[in-house]
């Protein structure tokens, strides 16, 4: 049985539900592998016409689990102290995650994400690959690792927001509340938090009334615009730059600090000057 999610099928909708609520559904290698299998399962199921991704708990996904990822980089740096950083090996590693998120984009059937609470950092790499994103009013998006230690790997920001608004958020790492995200085009819409799950399911069920062949063709027709604009090239650059960002001096300092004081404190120190995410005044 999967450890990080569960799957359900009803009324033509294949649900994927992230279930690590206490860990804010942070991304781990296990989640990566189980998400890949779940998307493939629903995409191949003739009873499924639409795939709905949602999550249990207060947050949809708070990004990569920094406890294991910073520790993994620190261990790798120690093990390879006598060798230069292997950018190709790093690219292959991060692509293993990116290729899974892109399954939401390349699945033949439409994908919808219902987002509550935090959806930040690697969580946006994942969720922005869905065809439709619906959020609860209290949801927050953003890419705080753009301040240090990362770049968006799936590179969906420009395609959703346009050039200038994408720069506005990525060059600051600022938090984006759901109403602003909908206004600026990062997501489709927001609804009251207590209506999110019902609204998303009703929307997915409505879409599932359309024949699968029609849904597949229409999704391909829309997605080709982004593909022709260079989505694959943007994803390549984003993935390569993410590895470079994790190995700049600032990136290495961030990892070292995480090992000294814990990743939560290191993240707090990164975000305190901006006063957002977990550093917002209470």
C-alpha positions as CSV (number, residue, x, y, z in Angstrom):
1,X,0.0,0.0,0.0
2,X,1.2,3.5,-0.7
3,X,2.6,5.4,2.2
4,X,2.2,9.0,1.0
5,X,-1.2,9.0,-0.8
6,X,-4.3,7.0,-1.7
7,X,-6.3,6.7,-4.9
8,X,-10.1,6.6,-5.5
9,X,-12.3,6.4,-8.6
10,X,-16.0,7.5,-8.8
11,X,-18.2,9.3,-11.3
12,X,-15.4,9.3,-13.9
13,X,-13.0,11.1,-11.6
14,X,-9.8,9.5,-10.5
15,X,-8.6,11.1,-7.2
16,X,-5.1,11.2,-5.9
17,X,-5.1,12.3,-2.3
18,X,-1.8,13.2,-0.5
19,X,-2.0,11.8,3.0
20,X,1.0,13.0,5.0
21,X,-0.9,15.8,6.7
22,X,1.3,16.1,9.7
23,X,4.3,16.6,7.4
24,X,2.5,19.2,5.3
25,X,2.7,16.7,2.4
26,X,6.3,17.6,1.8
27,X,8.0,15.9,-1.2
28,X,10.0,12.8,-0.5
29,X,11.4,10.1,-2.8
30,X,8.5,7.9,-1.7
31,X,5.9,10.6,-2.7
32,X,7.7,11.0,-6.0
33,X,7.4,7.3,-6.9
34,X,3.9,6.8,-5.6
35,X,2.6,9.9,-7.4
36,X,4.1,8.7,-10.6
37,X,2.4,5.3,-10.2
38,X,-1.0,6.9,-9.3
39,X,-1.0,9.2,-12.3
40,X,-0.2,6.4,-14.6
41,X,-2.8,4.2,-13.0
42,X,-5.6,6.8,-13.6
43,X,-4.4,7.7,-17.0
44,X,-4.6,4.0,-18.1
45,X,-8.0,3.4,-16.4
46,X,-10.9,3.5,-18.9
47,X,-13.3,4.4,-16.1
48,X,-11.4,7.6,-15.4
49,X,-11.9,10.7,-17.6
50,X,-10.5,13.4,-15.3
51,X,-7.7,13.2,-12.6
52,X,-8.2,15.2,-9.4
53,X,-5.1,15.8,-7.2
54,X,-5.9,17.0,-3.6
55,X,-4.4,16.7,-0.2
56,X,-5.3,16.1,3.4
57,X,-4.4,18.4,6.3
58,X,-3.6,22.1,6.6
59,X,-1.3,22.3,3.6
60,X,-1.4,21.0,0.1
61,X,2.4,20.7,-0.2
62,X,5.1,22.8,1.7
63,X,7.8,21.9,-0.9
64,X,10.6,19.4,-0.6
65,X,11.3,17.8,2.8
66,X,14.3,20.0,3.7
67,X,15.3,17.6,6.5
68,X,16.2,14.8,4.1
69,X,17.2,17.0,1.1
70,X,19.6,19.3,2.9
71,X,21.1,16.3,4.7
72,X,21.5,14.5,1.4
73,X,23.3,17.4,-0.2
74,X,25.6,17.7,2.9
75,X,26.4,14.0,2.8
76,X,27.1,14.2,-0.9
77,X,29.4,17.2,-0.5
78,X,31.3,15.3,2.2
79,X,31.6,12.1,0.2
80,X,32.8,14.0,-2.9
81,X,35.1,16.5,-1.1
82,X,38.0,15.6,-3.4
83,X,35.9,15.9,-6.6
84,X,34.1,18.8,-8.3
85,X,30.3,19.0,-8.3
86,X,28.9,16.6,-10.9
87,X,26.3,18.8,-12.7
88,X,25.1,15.9,-14.9
89,X,24.4,13.6,-12.0
90,X,22.6,16.5,-10.2
91,X,20.5,17.1,-13.3
92,X,19.6,13.4,-13.6
93,X,18.6,13.4,-9.9
94,X,16.3,16.5,-10.0
95,X,14.9,15.3,-13.4
96,X,13.6,12.2,-11.6
97,X,11.3,14.5,-9.6
98,X,10.5,16.9,-12.5
99,X,9.5,14.1,-14.8
100,X,6.9,12.9,-12.3
101,X,5.4,16.4,-11.9
102,X,5.2,16.7,-15.7
103,X,3.1,13.6,-15.8
104,X,0.2,15.9,-14.7
105,X,0.9,18.0,-17.8
106,X,1.5,15.1,-20.2
107,X,-1.2,12.7,-18.9
108,X,-3.6,12.2,-21.8
109,X,-6.6,13.1,-19.5
110,X,-7.2,16.5,-17.9
111,X,-5.7,17.1,-14.4
112,X,-7.2,19.3,-11.7
113,X,-5.5,20.3,-8.5
114,X,-7.4,21.5,-5.4
115,X,-5.1,23.5,-3.1
116,X,-5.4,24.5,0.5
117,X,-2.9,26.1,2.8
118,X,0.7,26.3,1.7
119,X,1.6,25.3,-1.8
120,X,5.2,26.6,-2.0
121,X,8.6,25.9,-3.4
122,X,8.7,22.4,-4.9
123,X,4.9,22.2,-4.3
124,X,4.5,24.7,-7.0
125,X,6.8,22.8,-9.3
126,X,4.3,20.0,-8.9
127,X,0.9,21.7,-8.9
128,X,1.5,24.2,-11.7
129,X,1.8,21.2,-14.1
130,X,-1.9,20.5,-13.6
131,X,-4.2,21.7,-16.2
132,X,-6.5,23.5,-13.8
133,X,-5.7,24.8,-10.3
134,X,-8.4,25.7,-7.8
135,X,-7.5,27.0,-4.4
136,X,-9.2,27.7,-1.1
137,X,-9.2,31.3,0.0
138,X,-6.5,30.8,2.6
139,X,-4.1,29.1,0.2
140,X,-0.7,30.6,-0.4
141,X,1.7,30.1,-3.3
142,X,5.3,31.1,-3.8
143,X,8.9,30.1,-4.5
144,X,10.9,31.2,-1.5
145,X,14.0,29.2,-2.6
146,X,14.4,31.8,-5.3
147,X,16.0,33.8,-2.4
148,X,18.6,31.1,-2.0
149,X,19.0,27.4,-2.9
150,X,16.8,26.9,-5.9
151,X,15.0,27.9,-9.1
152,X,11.6,26.6,-10.4
153,X,12.4,23.3,-12.2
154,X,9.2,22.9,-14.2
155,X,9.3,26.6,-15.2
156,X,5.6,27.0,-15.5
157,X,5.5,30.5,-14.0
158,X,6.0,32.5,-17.2
159,X,3.5,30.4,-19.1
160,X,0.8,31.0,-16.5
161,X,1.6,34.6,-15.4
162,X,3.2,36.2,-18.3
163,X,6.8,37.6,-18.3
164,X,6.6,40.6,-16.0
165,X,4.4,39.2,-13.3
166,X,6.5,36.0,-13.3
167,X,9.6,38.2,-12.7
168,X,7.8,40.2,-10.0
169,X,7.3,37.0,-7.9
170,X,10.4,35.0,-8.7
171,X,12.8,37.9,-8.3
172,X,11.5,38.4,-4.7
173,X,10.3,35.0,-3.8
174,X,7.2,36.8,-2.4
175,X,4.2,34.9,-1.1
176,X,1.0,35.0,-3.2
177,X,-2.3,34.7,-1.6
178,X,-5.0,32.7,-3.5
179,X,-7.1,35.7,-4.5
180,X,-4.1,37.5,-5.9
181,X,-2.9,34.2,-7.6
182,X,-6.3,34.0,-9.3
183,X,-6.3,37.7,-10.3
184,X,-2.9,37.4,-11.9
185,X,-3.6,34.1,-13.7
186,X,-1.4,31.7,-11.7
187,X,-4.5,29.7,-10.8
188,X,-8.0,29.5,-12.2
189,X,-10.0,30.6,-9.2
190,X,-10.4,30.6,-5.4
191,X,-13.4,29.6,-3.3
192,X,-14.1,29.7,0.5
193,X,-11.9,27.1,2.2
194,X,-14.8,25.1,3.5
195,X,-16.1,24.7,-0.1
196,X,-12.9,23.8,-1.8
197,X,-13.1,20.0,-1.9
198,X,-16.8,19.9,-2.9
199,X,-16.3,22.6,-5.5
200,X,-13.3,20.9,-7.0
201,X,-15.1,17.5,-7.2
202,X,-18.2,19.0,-8.7
203,X,-16.0,20.7,-11.3
204,X,-14.1,17.5,-12.1
205,X,-17.4,15.6,-12.3
206,X,-18.8,18.2,-14.7
207,X,-15.7,17.9,-16.9
208,X,-15.9,14.1,-16.8
209,X,-19.3,14.2,-18.6
210,X,-17.3,15.0,-21.8
211,X,-16.1,11.9,-23.8
212,X,-12.5,11.0,-23.1
213,X,-11.5,11.4,-26.7
214,X,-12.7,15.0,-26.7
215,X,-10.9,15.7,-23.5
216,X,-7.7,14.2,-24.8
217,X,-7.8,16.2,-28.0
218,X,-8.7,19.5,-26.4
219,X,-6.0,19.2,-23.8
220,X,-3.4,18.5,-26.4
221,X,-4.7,21.4,-28.5
222,X,-4.3,23.8,-25.6
223,X,-1.0,22.5,-24.3
224,X,0.7,22.8,-27.7
225,X,0.7,26.6,-27.3
226,X,3.1,26.3,-24.3
227,X,5.1,23.6,-26.0
228,X,5.6,25.7,-29.1
229,X,6.7,28.6,-26.9
230,X,9.5,26.5,-25.6
231,X,8.3,24.8,-22.5
232,X,10.7,21.9,-22.8
233,X,13.7,24.3,-23.1
234,X,12.5,26.3,-20.1
235,X,12.2,23.2,-18.1
236,X,15.7,22.1,-19.0
237,X,17.2,25.5,-18.0
238,X,15.1,25.6,-14.8
239,X,16.4,22.1,-13.8
240,X,20.0,22.9,-14.5
241,X,19.8,26.3,-12.8
242,X,18.2,24.7,-9.7
243,X,21.3,22.5,-9.4
244,X,23.6,25.4,-9.8
245,X,21.7,27.5,-7.2
246,X,22.1,24.7,-4.7
247,X,25.9,24.8,-5.3
248,X,26.6,28.5,-5.2
249,X,28.4,29.8,-2.2
250,X,25.1,31.0,-0.8
251,X,23.5,27.7,-1.5
252,X,26.3,25.8,0.2
253,X,26.2,28.2,3.2
254,X,22.4,27.5,3.5
255,X,23.0,23.8,3.7
256,X,25.8,24.3,6.2
257,X,23.5,26.5,8.3
258,X,20.8,23.9,8.1
259,X,23.1,21.3,9.5
260,X,24.1,23.6,12.3
261,X,20.8,24.9,13.5
262,X,18.2,22.7,11.7
263,X,16.4,23.4,8.5
264,X,13.5,25.2,10.1
265,X,15.7,27.8,11.7
266,X,17.7,28.2,8.4
267,X,14.5,28.8,6.5
268,X,13.3,31.3,9.1
269,X,16.6,33.2,8.8
270,X,16.2,33.3,5.0
271,X,12.6,34.5,5.1
272,X,12.6,36.8,8.2
273,X,13.8,39.9,6.3
274,X,10.8,39.5,3.9
275,X,8.3,38.9,6.7
276,X,6.2,36.2,4.9
277,X,5.6,32.5,4.9
278,X,6.4,31.1,8.3
279,X,8.2,34.4,9.2
280,X,5.0,36.5,9.0
281,X,4.4,38.5,12.2
282,X,1.6,36.8,14.2
